[in-house]
Amino acid sequence: MSSSSLLQQHLHPDYKDEMLRKVAEQLPCRELQAGMLLSLMGEPQQYSLPCIFIYGHQASGKSHVVNILLKELELPNATISCAECISAALLFEQVLLTFFGVDAAAALPRSPSLSDFIRIYRQHRSRAAAEQTHYLVLEKAELLRDMDSNLLSVLVRLQELVEDNVTVLLLSEIVWETFRPNTGCLEPLPLHFPDYTKAELHQILSRDGHPSHSADFYASYIHILLGVFYAVCRDLRELRHLAALNFTKFCEPVTEGKAKESDTHKLWRNIEPHLKKAMQTVYLREVSSLEWEKMQQVETEAGALRGLSAHTHVELPFYSKFLLIAAYLASYNPARTDKRFFVKHHGKIKKTNFLKKNEKTSNHLLGPKPFPLDRLLAIFYSVVDSRVAPTASIFSQISSLVTLQLLTQVSHVDQLDAPKYKCAVSMDFICAISRYVCVCVLFLCISTHARTHARTHTVFFSSSQDGEL
């Protein structure tokens, strides 16, 4: 059975053909998953499955498919993000508020338990019985594991406990095997959303055509964009952002009359350096689209093309910049050179021309090497001019650098005694941060010298007035 036929009316007679047509139009390359989900949900008046577990990587269309189905088919639902409901009490309140109104949410006690939620739900369900299936959609459902240990077990059996026609849809980026609680629970029906293929991404992104240019011209631009970025980024949202960001530069020769829309080779030579530069900062979103266009205009006037990191830097705390510099030095310098580079009085070092086989090649070509935490801190304290106490703030900044993907933790997460890291930024990025740090340090030195000179001048002037000199 083809994917398009899964959304035909003869398979779902209770839904209007116009509704199904609108759903199919808004879900390109996801007709198969939408049809399977709609078959699992069944007809509106029928009892559906108690729980459906929908999983897949980020930007694979999970939330989009569910929201379109519920909206276009006019199905009653409560869509809740577990990232916003940081506690079970907020989750209970949102569910009751959406399904039954303000009175039901107000009936919850100050610190409601699972039994309180079930009791209030059943009370209001008896007053207004559901004529069709209600759907409780929980996005980022993996965060439920951080709440009450029994919460997930209750949600997968919610239909049974409240005795109502309600189906829970759990949307997650992880598989059920790592999601399942240790205490065990009712197994939901899993539905996998695979990643978009390159052809599917091309089909979806080509739909965002520009009104000033033909559809074939924009499709050729998307083909070039995917040829550069598909190997490092398959996130639909990020690719859509990159497409909107660089399209003006791509069609610049056509706008200026230097090339035609069919001159693919000339357009590629014009856009190639800019796409490679943008590839250095995928996912970082260092600048907005407007700021990016201003930077491109300045570069054109100056006649020089520099990397994005030479213009700007990620806003980091002061000591985080030093930590990142220390991490870069630890990744690209052998450990045996630390004494020569970072110890002031290291004594005489015997010169030798002996090089190991793997050191004959530049370390930048070999890539970053892992290093332990102790070595990172040793280089950090050697680089920082002032005395910095090894407080929890320094260690938390290392964790922040890992979260920002500027550092990569190569050791296991459970290895707490000697974690190992690897620097994940380029040399241009480090040079930009180093220039910023040097300017700040120089400014501080000048300010300190000026304050010292002013203090000396004041003492000298006051002493001369008192006749002590």
C-alpha positions, 0 to 999 in steps of 0.5 A: 500500500502506498503512503498516499493511500493511507490517508484516503477516505475509504480507510477512515470513513468518519473523517471528511475527504476535505479534512484528509486532503488538507492533512496530506498537503501539510505533511509532505514525506510523512504520509506513511507515518500520519496514516499509520498513526491515524489507523492506530487512533481509530475512529473518533467515537471508538475507544483508542489504544491507551498509550502510543509511544512516538519516538525519533530524532530531533526535527523528524516531524513527530510534533508536526504530524500529531498537531496537524492531525489533531487540528485538522480533524478537530479532535479534542486534545491537550498538548503539553510540553514536559519542559514547561511543566517542571513538576507533576502538579503543573502537569495535572493542572494543565490536563484538568484545565484543558479538558474540564476548565478552571473549576477542575484545576482549582479543585487540586490541593496545594501539593496534589498526589496521583490519587488526587489527580485521578479522583478529580478527573473521574469526578468531572468525567462523570459530569460530562462524559466524553463523546469522542476520544480525548488525546493527551499529548506529552512532548519531550516525554523523556523528562517524565523520568525526572518526576515522580517514579510512579508518574509514567506508570500511571500515564500509560494506564490513564484510560483504565484508571479514569475509566474514560476514552482518553489516549496518551501520546508520548513524544520522545527522542529516545527509544522505549528501552532506555525510557522504561522505568525500573519498576515496570509498567504497561508497554505502550505501542511504539511508532518510529519516525525515521530521519528524513532522507536527502531526497525528502529534505530536498522536497520539503525545503523546495516548497519554501520557494522565493516569490521573486524566482522560479521554483526550479531556481530555488530547487537548484539552490537547495540541491547545492545547500544539501550537498554542503551541509547534509553530511554534518546536519540533517536537522530540518529546522537548522537547514531551513534557517541556513537556506533562508540565511544564504539565499540572498547571497546565492542569487546576488549575481542574478540580481546584479545581472552578472549571471542567469538562473541557468548558470549553475557553475557561476552561482556555485563559485559565488556561494561556495566560500560563504556556505563553507564559512557558515558550516563552521557555526552550524547549530550555534546561531551566533548571529541573527539573519539581519546581522549576518547580512550586514556582515556580508555587506561589510565583507564585500566592501572590504574585499576580504572574506574571513571566517565567522569566528573572526568577526564575532564570538560566543558570549562566554564568561571571562574565565570560560574563555581562558578554559577554552584556550587551555583546552585547545592547547591541551588538545593540540600540544603533546603532554611532554611539551607542557613543562617547556611551555607553561613552567617558568623555571623549568631548567635546561631541556635537552634539544633533540631532533627526534620526532615520533612517527605521528608527530611528523604531521601537523597536529591540526591535520591529525585533529584534537587529542583527548586530555584529562581534567587535571591537565586542563586545570594545570594549563588554565592556572598557568595561562591565567595571570591572576590567582583563581581559586578552584571553586565550583564555579570553574567546574560548572563553567567546564560543564557549560562548555560541554553543553555548548558543544565547545568541549566534548567529553570523551570519557564515560559520564559515570567516570567522575575521578578522571574525566577526559575532554576534547576541544571542538572548536577551530583555530580561527575561533580560538584566535578570535577569543584570544584577541578579545582576552588580550584586549581585556587584559591590556585594558585592565593593566592600563587601568591598574597602572593609571589608578596607581599613577593617580594614587602616587600623584595624590600622595606626592601633592598632599605631602608637598603641601604639608612641607614633608618633602 
